[in-house]
Amino acid sequence: MRVVVIGGGAVGSSAAYHLARDPTFHGSVTVIERDPTYRIASSSLSASSIRQQFSTPVCIHMSRYGREFLEQGADLLAVDGDRPALGYRERGYLFLASAAGAGILRENYAVQLANGADIGLLSPAEIRTRFPWISTDGIALGALGLSGEGWFDGPALLAALRRKARALGVRYVAQDATGLVREGARVRAVRLANGEEIACDVAVNAGGPWAARVAVFAGIDLPVRARKRMIYVIQCREKLEGAPLVIDPEGIFFRPEGAGFICGRSPGEGEPDPDEPPLEVEEAMFHERVWPVLAARVPAFEALKLAGAWAGYYEYNTFDQNGVVGAHPVCPNLIHAAGFSGHGIQHSPATGRGVAELIQHGAYATLDLSPLGFERIIAGQPLVERNIV
């Protein structure tokens, strides 16, 4: 079997790795990646955090496998005895809710608990006891990940997946995919910018923020768009003991990173959020929208210093903010794996494993990812993920 993966980021490389390591797989895997430096790849520019606090069961279980993979990654991704350091730190997420949002937080908590996540609900007094540096003004309830949540080194994970995949025989080609060669309903080759065609029995669309362009090659409308998100690096004189990743009701998040912190926000309802704008950092956004919220929530942040920033793209699913995994009926041997709306790198191990199972076994063998299939989009039945950070 000849498999060609379009996109060599964390999702595409995970699919290649999981397929190549399957002892029952006999064939070739080629990954097409137009920029081997990954300069603007979402995998390289991600905040690289992992949580189980989602509102949909499938996302919770994908994160549970992702956490397991990160914990075992040094062994799973070792090459010739060289074990990669993935930098996984288990510190938890703390979602804060106002009185208006407390009901949704409780509903999400019930789903998380029913699906094996280790989450605790905290009153404002309990939040202050655990984290005395935080202000609970306007807070009615908090949800804290007690285990299985934290952050890691995203670029290291990508590099380790890519390196291990190549050690298993996967070939990476530094070219841009510019089209698909069709034979009836099926893809028989991927066309490259240099004019070459790479024959395939199965193609995988792991194009990240640009996955919709790949889908168009097959006449498919994939509702995934490149949406800019900015990460700001800040420093603070005071130490915030045991700080988790905190999400304020205003949509601002922050977490420790090295000697400082990183923080950011997603546009609120009604705010402009254009498709694929230039990756230019908007410093005014930090001073006008982010810093005031941080300072109100953590008094020590009143004296913070902006030390740096970067911008990257979410592969944003405009339909329901959840990933799309599987084939569209008009082209059954083109498997899509995109649209994770900010949780792609943490779900890349589970996504890659699921794609590999579909290719090799024709069905999911471990975790059923069918809720993320194209069928829901065709039927107009969104599987809405309410916990988007």
N, C-alpha and C positions, 0 to 999 in steps of 0.2 A: 504493500500500500504506500502510495506517495502522498504525503501531507505537506501543504504549504501554508505557513502561518504569516499573515500580513500584519506586521506590527511586533516589534521585539521588546516592548516594555514588560512590566512585571506580569501582566495577564498573558501576553503572548509567549513569553519565555517560560512561564509556569506551565502552560499547556504543552509546550515542546518538551519540557523536562518530564512532566508526568507521563507523557506518551512514550518517550524514549526509555524511561525506566521500567515500563510495563514489560515483564518477561514474555508476555504473549504477543507483543507487537513485533511484527516483522515487516520492515519497510524503511522508508526514508522520511526525514523531517527537515524541511528547509524553512528558515525564518527570514522574512524580508523586512529589513529595518533601514529606512532611508537615512537616519542620522545615528550612526554608532556612537557619537559623543553624548547622545541623549540630552542635548543642551536645553531643549524646551519640552522634554517629555514629562508627562504628569508624574510618572514614577520617580523622576529625579527631583521634582519640585514640590512633592507632597509634604504635608506635615507628618506623615508616617506614624499614625497612631492607630490603635486597635481597640474596639469596644464591643460589648455584647448588648449594649443598651440601644437596640433597634425596636421598631414597632411591628416588624414582620418576622414571623418565625424563621423563614429561610435565611434571612440576613443574620439572625442570632446564631444559627447553626454553622453558617459559613465562617463567622468570626470565631466560633469555638474551635473549628479545625485550623483556622489561621493562627490562633494562639498556640495550639499544639505544634503546628509546623514551625513556628518561630522558636519554640522551646527546644525542638529537636533538630533545628536547621543546621547547626554546626556539624552534626553527624550526617544528616541526609544530603547535605550539599558539599561535603568534603571531597576534595580532589587530590589524589596522591598523598593522603594524610594531612593535607592543609585544610584546617577547619575554619570556615569564615566566622567572623565576629559580627553578629547581627544586631547587637546592642539592645536587646529587648529588656525593657524595664517595666515591671508591673506596679503601676501606681494608681490605676483607676481613673474613671471619669466621674465628675460630679455635675449632674444636671440640676440647675436651680429653676424653680417655678414660682411665679406669682400666684395669687389667689385665682386669677383667671385661667392659669395653665395647670393648676394642681390636678384637676380631674384627668386631663390627658396624661400627665405624668403617672398617675395611679393606674390608668388603663394600660399604658405601656409596660409598667412594672408587672402587672398581672400576666401579660403575654410573655415577658422575659422570664418570670419565675416558672411559668408552665413549661418553658422550653429549656430549663436547666441552667439559666444564667444566675450568677451569684451577686445579687443586687440588694442593697439595703435602703429603705426609705428613712429619711432623717427629718426630724422637726427642726425649726430654726435654732432652738436651744442646743440640739444635738450637733448641728452643723458648727455652731460657735465653739462647742466643747472640743470637737475634733480639729477644727481649723480656726483658732482664735484670731487670726489675722484677717478674717473675712467679715464683711458687714452683711447682715441678713435683713437690712431694711428692704421692705417690699417683697420679702421671700416668705412663701407659705409652706414650701416643701422642697426637699432635695432628694435625689436618687444617686447613690454612690456605688460604683462597681467595687465589690469587696475582693474579687479575684478575677483573673482572666482579661484584664484591661490594662492598657498602658501605651507605651510608644517604643519605637525601634528605629534602626538606621535603614531607611528606605532605599537609598542608593546602594548600600551594601547588600541588601536582599536582592535587588535587581542584578547586581554584578555577580552574586553567587549563583543565582538561577541560570544566568546566561553561561557562566563558566562551567557549571555542572552539566548543563544541556549539551554544550559542545564536547565535553569529555565523554558523554554518552553517544556521541556520533551526530548530533544535530549540526546542520550547516547554517551559518548566518551569512546573508548576502546584503551588502550595503548598497541598496538601490531603492528607488521609489516605485511602488506598484501603481501603474497607470491604467490598468484595465483587466478584465477577465475575458478569457476565450471560452465561449459557450458552445455546447453541443446539445441542442434542445434545451431542456430545463437544467442541465448540469454544467458545472464548471469543469473544463478539462485542462486549463492552464491559467497561470497568472502572468500578465504582460508587464514588463518592466520599462522604465524610462529609457534604458539603453537599447530597447528593441528586442531584447531577449524574452523568450517565453519559457516559464518553468512549468512543466506538466505536473498535474496532480489528480489524485482520485478524490481528495477532500481538501477544501480550503477553509481557513479560519480567519474571520475578520476580527482582529484584535487591534484595530486602528485607533483606539482611545478617543481623544476629542475629535479625530477626523474619521471615525468609523462610518459616519453617514456617507462620506464620499465613496468609500469602498462599497457600501451597500448599493449605491446608485449604479455601480458597474453592472449589478445584476438586476437593475430595475426595481429595487426595494427602497421604500421610504423608512429609514431608521431614525426615530426621533431623538437623535443624540447631537448635541451642539457643544462647541467649545466656549465655555464661559470663564471669564477671568476671575481669579481669586488671588488676594494678596496676603502675604505673611509678613508680619513686622517683628523684628528682633528688638527686645527691650532689655534694659538692665535696671536693677533696683538695689539700693544700698541694704535694705533689710532682707533677711532670709525668711522665706515663707516655709516653715517646717512642714514636711510631708505633703507638699502641694500636689494635688492630682491635676488632671486636665479639667478645667472649670468652664462650664457653659452658662452664661448669664441669660436671664429671660429676654434680654435685648438682642440675643443672637451673637454676642461677642464671646470668643473663647480665648483662653490662655493656658499655657502649660510650661513647666520648666524645660529648659534646653541648655545644657552645659552650665555655665556660670550665670546665665540669665534666663530669659523666657521668650517664647514666641507667642504671637496672638494674631487674631484676624476676625473677619466677619463675612457673612454672606449678605447679599442685598435683601432688604425687607420687601414685603409685598407691595407692589406698585412702583418699586424703584427700577430705574433702567438697568438691564442686564443683557447687553447686546451679545450677539454671536461673534466669537473670535475677534475681539478687539486687540489692538497691539498690547504686548506684554510690558506695559510701562507702569511702574509703581506710582500710585497716587498718594503722595505723602499727606496731602490735605485730608484725605479720608481718615488717616490715623488721628490727626489732631482734632478734627471736627466730630468724628463719629465713634472712634474706638477709645481713645484716651479718656474722655469724660466718663464713659461707662466703667472702664477699668478703675479709675480713681474713686468712683462712688462705691464700687464693690470691694476694693482692697485699698484702704487708706494709704498704705505704704507706696502704692503706685502713683500717688500725687507727685512724687519726686522722681519718677522714672526717667530714663534716658532712652531715646530712640537710637539704636546702634546699627540698624541695617534693615533691609527689606528685600523681598523678591515677589515676583508675580508668576503664576502658572495657570494652566487651564484645568478646570473640571470637565470631565466628559459627561455633560449634564443631560439626563434623560428628561425631556420636557413633558413626557406623557405622565410619568408617576415617580420620577426620581429613584427608580430601582434599575438594577442591571438587566440587560437583555442577553440571555444565554440560550442558544439553540438555533435551528434553521428556520427559514421562512418557506412556506409550501411552494412558492414559485421557483425556488432554487434549493433543493433538498441537500446538496452536498457542500453548501456554504454555511458554516456554523459561525454565528455571531457571538461575541463575548465583549460587550461594551455597555456604556451608559450608567456606570455605577455612582455617578453624581457625588464624588468625593470619598467614597469608601472602596475604590477599586483596588488599591494596593493591599489593604488589609484583607480583602476577599480574593486576592489573586491566587493564593494556594488552593482554595476550594474551587474557584472558577476553573483553574487549569486542570485540576483533577477531574472535574465534571466534564469538561470538553474532551479530555483524553478518553474518558469512559464512553462518551457518545461515539467517538470515532472508532474505538477498538471493539466495543461490545454492543453498540447500537442502542444503549440505554444506560441510565445512571445506576451504578452498582453500589455506591456508598450513600452519599447525600443526594436526595431528590431535588434537583434544581428546576424541575418542570414549572413551578410557579413563576419563574422568570422567563418562560418561553415567549415566543412571538405571538402565540395564540391570544394572549390577553390584550395585546395591542390591536390585533385584527378584530377582536370582538368588542373593542372599546370598553374593556373592563380593567381599569387601573388597579395595580397592587401598590397603593400609595405607601411610601416610606415617610413617616412623619418626623423621624429623628434625623434630619439632615443638618450637619454642622458645617 
